[in-house]
């Protein structure tokens, strides 16, 4: 039974595959430290009390009909005000588009810009850019990054790869690594984009930047930077992705927004109008009211990201302690988001029953069974399966669960022998 070429060639999510394995074992009574999902355990990290009460109030007031296609004006005005006060970004409410989380907005950016065969440039590892490029029939230009640069692309990495491209997809803090651009790193990349656009004629499609800053408020010590703040002349070419999913621990509330040049945002609005990917009206109403209470927002974010940072450092310090004790492991200092970049250099080993650990998928499923610990390999974010780096998300587990996992991890690794 044939389907469309797109459907026949879709690649399933490796993260979902790992998650299914974890869920199957949990259903059988296993106690697994699940560090796979970019989600939050709402029992550990509930949404802000003020946001919750406003959502409840909006439902009680029967605000349950269709919202405007581009989002409630009250929410877009609140976002506009917050962008100005928080980041110094000047965007009118008409240039802000609200949707049910960031995913439909990212897809709309791709659809608004990318034609069949157009070059799309993105770093690996990065979240889902390979799939969105496939969904829009673009030509992927994957830029492999290095641990020395915190797995972020540099201007040197991108030189020669932007020629003729229509979209450069960037994210900071980055999913899956939890690392973030410095001002100098991003400046150098932005200058390349400006140079590339200066070479193009008026009838050519320019090179746009999609800048995903969904984790911007969850940074630890470093300063979040963005293209338009650094180079105002990039405003006609930069489309931002943002929302409440991560910063308010509200992954299931589904309120995201994009902002950028009118000629792009208007087409994205038309596209999503056909898809109907709207955020629920009560959640929009509540988010707008909560954003208009900056003191409450800041108080929640400070406490929330402090808890995430504590869990991330617990995990990082545990990995570093194992490294000092001779294990072939490493991790990068967490800079933001809810992710730790972890190295487990055990490919090519054999298990006690003689099974070869050929690649990172083998190691992931071995650790789920033997250590009751689940991670996501960088192969889920575009890298080869022989790259021994993994994403560890702390949003779904407690600090105690993290601490308890180390002895199990060490025991499982101790059982691996040279082939």
Protein Blocks (a to p, Z undefined) as FASTA:
>chain_A
ZZdfklmmpccdfklmmmmmmmmmmmnopacddfkbccdcfklmccdfklmmmmmmmmmn
opabccdfkbpfklmmmmmmmmmmmnopacdfklpccdedjklmmmmmmmmmmcghiacd
dddddehklmmmmmnopacddddddfkloopacfklmgoplgopabdcddddddfkopac
dfklmmmmmmmmmmmmmmpcfkbccddddddfklmmmcghiacddfklmmmmlmmmcccd
edjklmnopmknopacddddfklmmmmmmmmmmnopaccfklmmmmmmmmmmmmlmmmmm
mmmmmmmmmmmmmmmmmmmmmmmnopacdddddfbhjbdcddddfghiacfkopacfblm
lmmmmmmmmnopacddfklnopafklccdcddfklpcfklmmmmmmmmmmmmmmpccZZ
